[in-house]
Amino acid sequence: MLRTFALMASALLLFLGAPTASAQSQAVQVSVSGNTATAVVGNPVQPLAEVILEFENPVGLSASSLGISASLVSLSDATLLARLPSTQLNQLSNAFPLLVTVEPPLTGGLKFRTVRVEVHTHTLVYSLGSSYRLFKAPLNGSFQDITDEVAPGSVRARGTTGGFSQFLVLTDLRETEAVVIDKLAALRAKVDTLPSAEQAGFDALLDGIEADIATSDFSGAIAGTAAVAQRARDRAMASAITGQWRATRDVSNQAGDLIAGAATLGFSIAYQRDFGQ
């Protein structure tokens, strides 16, 4: 096993030291079983990573409808670094500079409510209170933390999203309080896009979360994030807000985005409770 990891590390170092292109495409093998798609990146015997997508209410889910690709990127790629929240505090590991792109074809017919994304790799080492995070960006856009769990094995970075398309696992050294503030602001911005009649109910929940955080009532704040997600599901079921992502990109997934935003906010609040700033 150690010899296998050494060979993988050597190959990666050779790539990082090569004066070739700033990104190197990786082989991706995709399989689908029920509501879950699994993409094996790199050598299928000793893969660089597995990307596991667990869909809620999918329609048209198949390997061909996902449009998954992956590449190793340069740690000095200025264009990529400019897309991160902070070039000093958000860092790619030289052991795992993997960019995963999920860009379903317009005519593929894929639809879903939310998707749980897991990037699993043995090239990173898990520790309690890990600062590894799963970041997501629109195609060529700015990356934002969507983490709702980091688990061992060696590292499994997980997050929920209401859409796609690009993912990185980064070290996040920002203060947790600042991250929580940013995620609250992002949720408020999403609420501002809802029909005016729907905004007050969500704003009241977010006000409650903010008040609980201010008094260090972390349990109350986490319960508030669950209430935001449940309200989003309920209002989508009532057709008061949109609740589906479609490959045609003809409508925004309002409920899915709120559910995902609430999940990652809850993670950061719990991290602040358990590990401080």
N, C-alpha and C positions, 0 to 999 in steps of 0.2 A: 504493500500500500504506500509506504513512504517513497519507494522508488517511482511509483506511478505519479505521485504528487510532484516529485522532483523533476520528472520529465515534463509534466505540464507547466511547471514554473519556468523551466529552462526555455521551453517553446515560447512562452509569453514574453520572457525577457528578450529573446531574439527579436520578436516582433516590435517590442517597445524601442529597441535600439536600432531598428532598421530605418534607413532614410527614405522609405517609400511613401506610399499614400498615407494620409492622416487617419484613415479608417480602413479596416480590413474585414470584408464580409465573412460571416461564419455560416456553416451548414446548419439548417434548421429542419428538423423532422417533426411534423405535427400529426397528432392523433386525437380523435374525438370519441368520448364515451359518455352517452347521456348528455348532461348539461355541462360537462367538463372537457376542456381542450388542454392538451399537454404538448408543449413545444420543447424538444430536446435540442440544445444548442451545442454545436461542436461535434466531437467524436461521440457517437452513440454509446460506445463501450465505457468511456470515461468522459462524460460530457462536461463542458465548462459550466453549464447551467441548465436548469429546467424552469420553464415558465408555465405556470399552471393557472388557467383561467376558469373560474367557476361562475357560470352565468345564472342569473335569475330570470326565469320566463323567456328563454331564448326561442327564436324562430329562425329557421334557415341556418343553423349552426353546422358548419362542416370545415374541414381543413382548408378547403379552397376559399371559403367565404371570410376567412380571418385576415389574410394578407400579412402574415408574420415574417419579419426579417430581423437579423441581428448583425452587429459589427463590433469589433474592437476599435476603440477610438484613441486618439493621442491625448495624453494628459496635458499637452501644451497647445491644443487646438483652441485658438483664441475665440473663434466663432462659437464653439460649444461652451467654453467657460463663461462667455458673456450671457449665456442663457440661464446660468445658475443664480440663486438669490444672492450669494456672496462667494467671490473667488477665494477668499481667505478661510471662510468658515464652512463652506460646503465643498467637499473634496472627493474626487474620484480616487479609489485605491489602485495602485499600480498592479495589484494582484487580480483586479476585476474591473477593467475599464470597458464594460459591456453596455452598449446601447441597444435596446430592444424596441423595434417599431412594430406596432399593430395598426395597420391601415387597410381596413376591409374595402374590397372593391365596391364601387357604387352599385353595380348590378348583381352583387352577391346575395342580396336578399336577407342579410343578417339584421335581426332586431332583438333587443333585450331591455330589461329594466335597469339592472346593475350588473357589474361583474367584479368578482373578488380576484385580484391579481396576486400571485405569489412568484417571486423570483428566488429560486433555491440554488445555492452554490456551495461547493466544498472548498473553494479557494479563499474564502473569508472565514475568520474564526469568531464564533459567538462568545459573548460574555454578558453577565447580568448587567442590565442598564446600558446595553449596547447603544452606541450613537449611530449605527447604520440605519438608514432610512430609505424608503422607496419614494422616488420622485417621478412625477409625470408632467409631460408637456404636450400641448398641441404640436402638430408637425412643424418643426423649426421654431417653435415658440418658447416662452419662458417656463422653466421647471418649477414645480411647487411640490411640497411634501404632501403625500397622500397616505402615509403610513397609518395603519390601524393595529399592527402587530409586528413584532420582531421576535422570531423563535429560533431555537437551536436546531442544528442539523445539516451542515455547520452554521450557515445563516439562511434563514427563510424570512425575507422581507415581504410583508403583505400589506395590501391596501385595497380599498373599494373605490370604484369609479363609475360614473354614469356615461363614460365615453372613452375614446382613445386619443393619443396615439403613440407616444414615445416614453420609454421608462429607463431610469438609471437607478442604481443603488449607490448612495453617497454617504459619506460621513457628515453628520450635521452637528457642528460645534456651536451653533447659535444658542443664546440663552432661551431656556424653555418658556419663560414668561413672554418673551418677544414672539416666539413661535405661536403661542396661544393667542396673543393679541392679533397676529396676522391672520390666523385661521378664523377667528371671530369676525374680523373685517371682511374676509373673503365670503363667509356665509351671509353677512349683511348685504354684500354686493349682489349675491345671488338672489336674495329675497327682493331686492330692489327691481329685479327683472320680472317678477311675478305680476299677474294682474293686480291692480291696486286693492281690490277687495280681499286679496289673500295675504297682503303684506303684514297687516297689524297683528294677526295671530302668531306668525313666525317671529316678528320683532319682539313681541312680549316674551316669548320663550328665550330668545337670545339675550334680552335684558335681564331675565332671571339668571341665566348662566353667568353673565358678567358680574352680577351682584354676588352670586355664590363664590365666584373666584376671588372677588375683592375681600371676602370675609374668610377665605380659606376653607369654605365648605365644598370640598372637592367632590364628595359623594353627591351632593345636591347638583353640582354643575354637571357631573357625568350623567346623572338621571335626566338633566335637562337636554343633553345632546340626544339621548334616546327618545325623548319626547319630540324633538325636532324631526328625527327620522320617521317616527310613527305618524306624525302629522303629515309629512310629505307623502307617505304611502296612502293615508286616508284621503287626502285631497286629490291625489292622482286617481284613486279608485272612483271618486266622485266626479271625475273629469273637470275639476276646477283648475288643475294645473296639468301640464304635460308630463308623461311618465314613461317614455320609451325612447331609446336610442335607435336610429334606423340608418342603415348603410347609405341611404339616399341623402342623408344630412339635410333634410328639408324641414326639420323641427328640432328645437333644443329639448334636452331631457331634463326638465326642471326638477322633477322629483328625484331622479337618480343623482343629480348633482348635489341636491340638498342632503340626501342620505349619505353620500360619500363624504361631503364636507363635515357632517355631524360625526361620522365615524372617526375621521382623523383628528378632529378637535377633541373628542373623548379620549383618544390615545394620548395626546399631548397633555391634557389635564391630569390623566392618571400618572404620566411620567413625572410631571411637576410634583404631584402628591408624594410619589415614591422616592424620587431622586433629587428633588429641589431644583435649583436653577441650572 
